[in-house]
Amino acid sequence: MQWSLFVLILMGLGQCAFSTCPLDEYHFISETKTWTEAQSYCRKHHTDLATVTNKTDMKRLCNYTKNVKSGIWIGLYNQTDTNRTWHWSLPGVEYTETKTNWVTGEPNDDTFPGNCVRLHPFPSDEWADNRCLEEFKFVCYNGEKM
């Protein structure tokens, strides 16, 4: 019994060591909230709003937009109205400018001020700036190891 348990544990560790193993969790919340309300909810029940730091994160988040027509809040926001300075809601994670995640022409302040970011629905799966007072479903991030 002990030997088989040891082998199962070792197999699980080996899979994570030699492949991409998701250490962080995303939680889709089907309630609609403003960006600030969504951030508060995520900080209370999880870690924070979703952060996208690589293509794997983006692919995982895009799974949540397949059945959502209006898109979902993520944890990216602009602290000012005049000088575009984007930040992740999660403290200590820096935003790195990547043009590939934005919808063409975004950010554009079309819904001035567009200081919060939502992930467009499938099949676009790109970012757009929106007024933070609009209400969308959202994805929380849990930084605890699974």
Secondary structure, 3 states (H helix, E strand, C coil): CHHHHHHHHHHHHHHHHHCCCCCCEEEEEEEEECHHHHHHHHHHHCCEECCCCCHHHHHHHHHHHCCCCCCEEEEEEECCCCCCCEEECCCCCCCCCCHHHECCCCCCCCCCCCCEEEECCCCCCCEEEECCCCCEEEEEEECCCC
